[in-house]
Amino acid sequence: METKISIINHSDILELKISPLRCLQWVEESFRRKYESQIPPKISLHPREWDFFNTMPCLLPNDIDRFSVKVVNRIEGEIPSLKSQILLYECSTGNLLAVLESSWITTMRTGAVAALSSRLFEKSDASVYGFVGLGNTARATALCLLSEKDSKTVTFKLLKYKDQAESFIERFSEYSNINFEIVDSAEEVVATSDVVFSSITSANGLLCPNDAYFKPGVLIVPIHTRGFQNCDLFFDKIYADDEGHVKGFKYFSKFLNFNELSRVLLGEAKGRENDEERILSYNIGLGMHDGWFATHIYDMIGKQAPTFKMEKIENKFWI
């Protein structure tokens, strides 16, 4: 007997035209059910200094009946620099259901989590959003952020890097409610923004070593954790998608106030309490989000995806 396994490619996912708002809904749903899932810390292996292979398993809540594992790698000089695939299984049978090319999933769920962090932790009158790193993850973050802003006017401060700021502006030129400013230093982004999203994948040292630039009320969202370790020592509150991802940080024991984002969503922990608090939100990335997105996408595509066949062993003894 043979088992049919779906192959879901990048182009198949794009054809679904999943909205940024839907992505936000999916990450919020999954965060609310985090403690019903089994999410071990990712395993990260480094063939070279900045290159990595991460393995991210997750057992979703029992009623969903799915297990997923994603392998994501970043290889210097490759295009795209981040690549990933997901294996999706049915828990009740152990059968492999699908193999998904997951670059879109990784990027959009990461952007959606960053935007959700902004919604939860930004100060009440936030309108200026700084971006350090202007690749696909920053674009996904902006799309998800804008999906909840309706016609509210916002300012995007973009850290200049090659021609990426101009390309970013062109990508969002259809939005009439965005004012763009290109700035020359990370310090200026930090000092003049209400929320700072950093999506650079490597950083040599601190991006803004002068603590005075971090004004009261600022929210820092270091999507790939790089460059803001000084904030660990004096920010009023620090949140993370999972404590296991940050408890090994050098200054974890010195965090003034720490909790998980899911606890805030569930009403079990306080979020921002006033517009003066400096808040840091670390979202290292959960395999739960990958599995949640993969499950929805598999269910949406159904039997439309191409398949490959794998022989199913029928005999109990075969050696």
C-alpha positions as CSV (number, residue, x, y, z in Angstrom):
1,M,0.0,0.0,0.0
2,E,1.1,3.6,-0.7
3,T,0.6,6.8,1.2
4,K,0.0,10.0,-0.7
5,I,1.8,13.1,0.7
6,S,0.9,16.6,-0.5
7,I,3.6,18.9,-1.8
8,I,2.7,22.5,-1.1
9,N,5.0,25.0,-2.9
10,H,5.6,28.7,-2.4
11,S,3.5,29.5,-5.4
12,D,0.6,27.4,-4.1
13,I,0.6,29.4,-0.9
14,L,0.7,32.7,-2.7
15,E,-2.3,31.7,-4.8
16,L,-4.4,31.4,-1.7
17,K,-4.0,35.2,-1.2
18,I,-4.0,35.0,2.6
19,S,-4.4,38.4,4.0
20,P,-2.1,40.0,6.6
21,L,-5.1,40.4,8.9
22,R,-5.7,36.6,8.7
23,C,-2.1,36.1,9.6
24,L,-2.5,38.3,12.7
25,Q,-5.6,36.2,13.7
26,W,-3.7,33.0,13.3
27,V,-0.8,34.0,15.5
28,E,-3.2,35.4,18.2
29,E,-5.2,32.2,18.1
30,S,-2.1,30.1,18.5
31,F,-0.6,32.3,21.3
32,R,-3.9,31.8,23.2
33,R,-3.5,28.1,23.0
34,K,0.2,27.9,23.6
35,Y,-0.1,26.1,26.9
36,E,-2.1,23.3,25.3
37,S,0.7,22.7,22.9
38,Q,4.1,21.0,23.3
39,I,6.8,23.3,22.1
40,P,10.4,22.3,23.0
41,P,13.1,24.9,22.4
42,K,14.4,25.0,18.9
43,I,17.7,23.2,18.2
44,S,20.2,25.5,16.5
45,L,23.4,24.3,14.8
46,H,26.0,26.5,13.2
47,P,28.1,25.2,10.3
48,R,29.8,28.7,10.2
49,E,29.8,31.8,12.3
50,W,26.6,33.4,11.1
51,D,25.0,30.5,9.2
52,F,22.6,28.2,11.0
53,F,20.2,25.3,10.7
54,N,17.3,25.4,13.2
55,T,14.9,22.5,13.9
56,M,11.6,23.5,15.3
57,P,9.1,20.8,16.4
58,C,5.6,21.4,17.8
59,L,2.7,19.2,18.9
60,L,-0.4,21.3,18.5
61,P,-3.5,21.0,20.8
62,N,-5.1,17.6,20.9
63,D,-8.2,18.6,19.0
64,I,-6.2,19.8,16.0
65,D,-4.5,16.4,15.7
66,R,-1.3,17.7,14.0
67,F,2.4,17.6,14.6
68,S,4.8,19.7,12.7
69,V,8.6,20.2,12.4
70,K,10.3,23.0,10.5
71,V,13.9,23.1,9.4
72,V,15.0,26.6,8.6
73,N,18.5,27.7,7.5
74,R,20.3,30.9,6.9
75,I,23.3,30.7,4.6
76,E,25.4,33.8,3.9
77,G,25.2,34.8,0.3
78,E,22.3,32.6,-0.6
79,I,19.1,34.1,-2.2
80,P,16.9,34.1,-0.2
81,S,19.2,34.1,2.8
82,L,16.5,32.3,4.8
83,K,15.0,29.0,3.5
84,S,12.7,26.6,5.3
85,Q,10.5,23.5,4.9
86,I,7.8,22.0,7.1
87,L,6.7,18.4,7.6
88,L,3.1,18.2,8.7
89,Y,1.8,15.0,10.4
90,E,-1.5,13.6,11.5
91,C,-1.0,12.7,15.2
92,S,-3.7,10.0,15.5
93,T,-2.2,7.9,12.7
94,G,1.4,9.2,12.6
95,N,1.0,9.7,8.8
96,L,2.9,12.4,7.0
97,L,0.3,14.6,5.4
98,A,2.4,17.2,3.6
99,V,5.7,18.8,2.9
100,L,5.5,22.6,2.7
101,E,8.0,25.1,1.3
102,S,7.6,27.5,4.2
103,S,9.5,30.7,3.3
104,W,6.1,32.6,3.2
105,I,4.9,31.0,6.4
106,T,8.1,31.9,8.3
107,T,8.1,35.4,7.0
108,M,4.4,36.2,7.5
109,R,4.0,34.6,10.9
110,T,7.2,36.5,12.1
111,G,5.8,39.8,10.8
112,A,2.4,39.0,12.3
113,V,3.9,38.3,15.7
114,A,5.9,41.6,15.6
115,A,2.7,43.5,14.7
116,L,0.8,41.8,17.5
117,S,3.5,42.8,19.9
118,S,3.1,46.3,18.7
119,R,-0.7,46.2,19.2
120,L,-0.3,44.9,22.7
121,F,2.7,46.9,24.0
122,E,2.9,50.2,22.1
123,K,1.9,53.4,23.9
124,S,-1.6,54.8,23.4
125,D,-0.6,57.6,21.0
126,A,2.0,55.7,19.0
127,S,2.3,56.8,15.4
128,V,6.0,56.7,14.5
129,Y,7.4,53.3,13.6
130,G,11.1,52.7,13.0
131,F,12.5,49.9,10.9
132,V,16.1,48.7,11.1
133,G,16.5,46.1,8.4
134,L,14.2,46.4,5.4
135,G,13.9,42.9,3.9
136,N,10.9,40.5,3.6
137,T,10.4,40.3,7.4
138,A,10.2,44.1,7.7
139,R,7.7,44.2,4.8
140,A,5.6,41.4,6.4
141,T,5.6,43.4,9.7
142,A,4.5,46.5,8.0
143,L,1.7,44.8,6.1
144,C,0.4,43.2,9.3
145,L,0.7,46.5,11.2
146,L,-1.1,48.4,8.5
147,S,-3.9,45.9,8.3
148,E,-5.2,47.1,11.7
149,K,-4.5,50.8,11.2
150,D,-7.3,51.5,8.7
151,S,-6.9,55.1,7.6
152,K,-4.8,56.2,10.6
153,T,-1.8,58.2,9.4
154,V,1.5,56.7,10.5
155,T,5.2,57.6,9.9
156,F,7.7,55.0,8.9
157,K,11.3,55.8,9.8
158,L,13.6,53.7,7.6
159,L,17.3,53.1,8.4
160,K,19.2,53.7,5.1
161,Y,20.9,50.7,3.7
162,K,22.0,50.4,0.0
163,D,18.8,51.1,-2.0
164,Q,16.5,49.1,0.3
165,A,14.7,52.1,1.8
166,E,13.7,53.4,-1.6
167,S,12.6,49.9,-2.6
168,F,10.6,49.6,0.7
169,I,8.9,53.0,-0.1
170,E,8.0,51.8,-3.6
171,R,6.5,48.6,-2.2
172,F,4.1,50.6,0.0
173,S,3.5,53.5,-2.4
174,E,-0.2,52.5,-2.7
175,Y,-0.8,53.4,1.0
176,S,-1.9,57.1,1.3
177,N,-1.7,57.1,5.1
178,I,2.1,56.6,5.4
179,N,4.7,59.3,5.7
180,F,8.2,58.0,5.0
181,E,11.5,59.3,6.4
182,I,14.9,57.8,5.6
183,V,17.5,58.3,8.3
184,D,21.2,57.6,8.5
185,S,21.7,56.0,11.9
186,A,20.1,53.4,14.2
187,E,20.4,56.0,17.0
188,E,18.2,58.4,15.1
189,V,15.6,55.6,14.4
190,V,15.5,54.8,18.1
191,A,15.4,58.4,19.4
192,T,12.6,59.5,17.1
193,S,10.3,56.4,17.0
194,D,7.5,55.2,19.3
195,V,8.1,51.6,18.2
196,V,11.3,50.2,16.7
197,F,11.2,46.9,14.7
198,S,14.7,45.5,14.1
199,S,14.8,42.6,11.6
200,I,18.6,42.4,10.9
201,T,19.9,38.9,11.2
202,S,23.4,39.8,12.4
203,A,24.9,42.7,14.3
204,N,28.3,43.5,15.6
205,G,27.8,44.9,19.0
206,L,24.9,47.2,20.1
207,L,22.9,49.2,17.6
208,C,22.3,52.0,20.0
209,P,24.7,51.9,22.9
210,N,23.7,55.2,24.4
211,D,20.8,54.4,26.7
212,A,19.6,58.1,26.7
213,Y,18.3,57.6,23.2
214,F,15.6,55.3,24.4
215,K,12.8,57.7,25.4
216,P,10.1,56.9,27.9
217,G,7.2,55.0,26.3
218,V,9.3,53.4,23.5
219,L,8.7,49.8,22.4
220,I,11.6,47.8,21.0
221,V,10.8,44.7,19.0
222,P,14.2,43.0,18.0
223,I,12.7,40.4,15.7
224,H,16.0,38.5,15.5
225,T,17.2,39.5,19.0
226,R,20.3,41.3,17.7
227,G,21.8,44.6,19.0
228,F,19.6,45.7,21.9
229,Q,21.2,43.8,24.9
230,N,21.7,47.0,26.8
231,C,17.9,47.4,27.0
232,D,17.8,44.2,29.1
233,L,19.3,46.1,32.0
234,F,17.0,49.1,32.3
235,F,13.8,48.6,30.4
236,D,10.7,48.5,32.7
237,K,9.2,45.4,31.2
238,I,10.4,42.6,28.9
239,Y,8.2,40.0,27.2
240,A,9.0,37.0,25.1
241,D,7.1,34.4,23.1
242,D,8.7,31.7,25.3
243,E,10.8,32.0,28.5
244,G,13.0,29.1,27.3
245,H,14.2,31.3,24.4
246,V,15.5,34.0,26.6
247,K,16.5,32.5,30.0
248,G,19.9,31.8,28.6
249,F,20.5,35.5,27.8
250,K,23.4,37.1,29.6
251,Y,21.2,39.5,31.5
252,F,18.1,37.4,32.0
253,S,18.5,37.4,35.8
254,K,18.6,41.2,35.7
255,F,15.3,41.7,33.8
256,L,13.2,44.1,35.9
257,N,9.9,42.6,35.0
258,F,9.4,39.6,32.7
259,N,6.5,37.6,31.3
260,E,5.4,35.7,28.3
261,L,3.2,37.3,25.6
262,S,0.6,34.5,25.9
263,R,0.1,35.3,29.5
264,V,-0.8,38.9,28.6
265,L,-3.3,37.8,25.9
266,L,-4.9,35.4,28.4
267,G,-5.3,38.1,31.1
268,E,-2.9,36.3,33.4
269,A,-0.2,39.0,33.3
270,K,-0.2,42.8,32.9
271,G,0.9,44.4,29.7
272,R,1.7,48.1,29.3
273,E,0.2,50.0,32.3
274,N,1.2,53.6,31.3
275,D,2.7,55.6,28.4
276,E,6.0,56.0,30.2
277,E,7.1,52.4,30.4
278,R,10.0,51.3,28.2
279,I,9.1,47.8,26.9
280,L,11.1,45.2,25.0
281,S,9.4,42.3,23.2
282,Y,11.6,39.4,22.2
283,N,9.9,37.0,19.8
284,I,12.5,34.4,18.9
285,G,10.0,32.3,16.9
286,L,7.8,29.3,17.8
287,G,7.3,26.2,15.9
288,M,3.7,26.4,17.1
289,H,3.1,29.3,14.7
290,D,4.6,27.3,11.8
291,G,2.4,24.3,12.6
292,W,-0.7,26.5,13.0
293,F,-0.2,28.2,9.6
294,A,0.8,24.9,7.9
295,T,-2.4,23.3,9.2
296,H,-4.7,26.0,8.0
297,I,-2.9,26.1,4.6
298,Y,-3.1,22.3,4.2
299,D,-6.8,22.4,5.0
300,M,-7.4,25.3,2.5
301,I,-5.6,23.6,-0.3
302,G,-7.0,20.1,0.4
303,K,-6.6,17.7,-2.5
304,Q,-5.6,20.4,-5.0
305,A,-1.9,20.1,-4.2
306,P,0.3,17.6,-6.1
307,T,1.3,14.5,-4.2
308,F,4.1,12.0,-4.1
309,K,3.7,8.4,-3.0
310,M,5.6,6.7,-0.2
311,E,5.4,3.0,0.3
312,K,3.7,2.0,3.5
313,I,5.2,-1.0,5.3
314,E,2.4,-3.5,6.1
315,N,4.3,-6.3,7.8
316,K,5.1,-6.2,11.5
317,F,8.3,-8.1,10.9
318,W,10.4,-7.2,7.8
319,I,14.0,-8.1,8.6
